[in-house]
Amino acid sequence: MDDVLAENLHVSGNAKFGGKVKGTEILLEGNVSVAGDCEAEEINIHGTVKMEGELNAEKIEMNPLWRCFIREMDGQQITVKKVNSISSWLKPFTPTGLTVDSIEGDDIVLEMTTAKVVRGARVKIGPKCEIDLVEYKDTFGKDSSAVVKEYRKI
């Protein structure tokens, strides 16, 4: 598939998009691959995703089921949290979480995330995170189990 433009897009299962994906509300459940950018007002991801481009939305909620890769994330409110599912018995054997180059937003709450750079106004780094650099404007919080190599107020 090439570029996709939809008001509401709901993918459940396996999908591969060869270009950009743009919509108002996007729900991705299952195993989804996007070769280009993904843009919407609101994006919910439950499952596994690989995005070669930028994920851009006002509100991003992500529950990675397996290992997810996104090049860049940009939004006002970004939340990445673990999901409790029937496959949780596999978690000791299968890596779970998000790997991303950079995340930029206003309100950022992360769990199970590996990132080079996180920039935001209010940033909360939760369990199972490994972040090279956090730059924050207002507040910064870190779980004791998270690894943040460097953080600074900007």
C-alpha positions as CSV (number, residue, x, y, z in Angstrom):
1,M,0.0,0.0,0.0
2,D,1.1,3.5,-0.7
3,D,0.0,6.6,1.2
4,V,-3.2,6.3,3.2
5,L,-5.5,9.2,4.2
6,A,-8.5,8.5,6.4
7,E,-10.7,10.2,8.9
8,N,-10.7,7.2,11.2
9,L,-8.3,4.3,10.7
10,H,-8.5,1.1,12.7
11,V,-6.1,-1.7,11.9
12,S,-6.4,-5.0,13.7
13,G,-4.0,-7.8,12.7
14,N,-1.1,-7.4,10.3
15,A,-0.7,-4.4,8.0
16,K,2.1,-2.9,6.0
17,F,2.0,0.6,4.6
18,G,4.5,1.5,1.9
19,G,4.1,5.3,2.4
20,K,2.6,7.8,4.8
21,V,-0.4,7.3,7.0
22,K,-2.6,10.3,7.9
23,G,-5.9,10.6,9.7
24,T,-7.8,12.2,12.5
25,E,-8.0,9.1,14.8
26,I,-5.7,6.1,14.3
27,L,-5.9,2.8,16.2
28,L,-3.2,0.3,15.4
29,E,-3.7,-3.2,17.0
30,G,-1.5,-6.1,16.1
31,N,1.6,-6.0,13.9
32,V,1.9,-2.8,11.8
33,S,4.7,-1.5,9.6
34,V,4.8,2.1,8.2
35,A,7.5,3.1,5.7
36,G,6.8,6.8,5.9
37,D,5.5,9.2,8.5
38,C,2.3,8.7,10.5
39,E,0.2,11.7,11.5
40,A,-3.1,12.2,13.3
41,E,-4.8,14.1,16.1
42,E,-4.9,11.0,18.2
43,I,-3.0,7.7,17.8
44,N,-3.4,4.6,19.9
45,I,-1.0,1.7,19.4
46,H,-1.6,-1.7,21.0
47,G,0.8,-4.3,19.8
48,T,3.9,-4.2,17.6
49,V,4.8,-1.4,15.3
50,K,7.8,-0.4,13.1
51,M,7.8,3.1,11.7
52,E,10.6,4.3,9.5
53,G,9.4,7.9,9.6
54,E,8.0,10.2,12.3
55,L,5.0,9.5,14.5
56,N,3.2,12.9,15.0
57,A,0.0,13.5,16.9
58,E,-1.5,15.7,19.6
59,K,-2.1,12.6,21.8
60,I,-0.1,9.4,21.5
61,E,-0.9,6.4,23.7
62,M,1.2,3.3,23.2
63,N,1.1,-0.1,24.8
64,P,3.9,-2.2,23.2
65,L,3.2,-5.9,23.2
66,W,6.5,-6.9,21.7
67,R,9.5,-4.9,20.5
68,C,8.6,-1.7,18.7
69,F,10.8,0.7,16.6
70,I,9.9,4.3,15.8
71,R,12.4,6.7,14.4
72,E,10.9,9.9,15.9
73,M,7.9,10.8,18.1
74,D,6.4,14.2,18.3
75,G,3.2,15.2,20.2
76,Q,1.6,17.2,23.0
77,Q,0.8,14.2,25.2
78,I,2.9,11.0,24.8
79,T,2.3,8.0,27.0
80,V,4.2,4.6,26.6
81,K,3.1,2.1,29.2
82,K,3.3,-1.7,29.6
83,V,0.2,-3.7,28.7
84,N,-1.1,-6.6,30.8
85,S,-2.1,-9.3,28.3
86,I,-2.6,-13.0,27.9
87,S,0.9,-13.1,26.4
88,S,2.5,-11.8,29.6
89,W,3.8,-15.3,30.3
90,L,6.1,-14.9,27.3
91,K,7.7,-11.6,28.5
92,P,10.7,-13.2,30.2
93,F,11.6,-14.8,26.9
94,T,10.7,-12.0,24.5
95,P,12.0,-8.4,24.6
96,T,9.1,-5.9,25.0
97,G,9.1,-2.2,24.7
98,L,9.9,0.8,22.4
99,T,13.1,1.8,20.8
100,V,13.2,5.3,19.4
101,D,15.8,7.9,18.4
102,S,14.0,11.0,19.7
103,I,10.8,11.9,21.6
104,E,9.5,15.5,21.8
105,G,6.4,16.6,23.5
106,D,4.8,18.6,26.3
107,D,3.6,15.9,28.7
108,I,5.7,12.7,28.4
109,V,5.3,9.5,30.5
110,L,7.4,6.5,29.5
111,E,7.9,2.9,30.5
112,M,9.8,0.2,28.7
113,T,11.5,2.7,26.4
114,T,15.0,3.0,25.0
115,A,15.7,6.4,23.5
116,K,18.6,8.6,22.6
117,V,16.9,12.0,23.4
118,V,13.7,12.9,25.2
119,R,12.6,16.5,25.2
120,G,9.6,17.9,26.9
121,A,8.0,20.3,29.3
122,R,6.9,17.7,31.9
123,V,8.8,14.4,31.6
124,K,8.3,11.2,33.7
125,I,10.7,8.3,33.1
126,G,9.3,5.0,34.5
127,P,10.5,1.4,34.9
128,K,12.5,-0.4,32.3
129,C,13.7,2.8,30.5
130,E,17.1,3.5,29.1
131,I,17.5,7.2,28.0
132,D,20.7,8.8,26.9
133,L,19.6,12.4,27.4
134,V,16.5,14.1,28.9
135,E,15.9,17.8,28.4
136,Y,13.0,19.2,30.3
137,K,11.4,22.6,30.7
138,D,9.2,22.4,33.9
139,T,9.4,19.0,35.7
140,F,11.4,15.8,35.5
141,G,10.9,12.6,37.4
142,K,12.6,9.2,37.2
143,D,11.8,5.8,38.6
144,S,14.7,4.4,40.6
145,S,15.0,1.4,38.2
146,A,15.3,3.6,35.1
147,V,18.6,4.5,33.5
148,V,19.1,8.1,32.4
149,K,22.6,8.9,31.4
150,E,22.2,12.7,31.4
151,Y,19.3,15.2,32.2
152,R,19.1,18.9,32.2
153,K,16.6,21.7,32.5
154,I,16.4,23.9,29.4
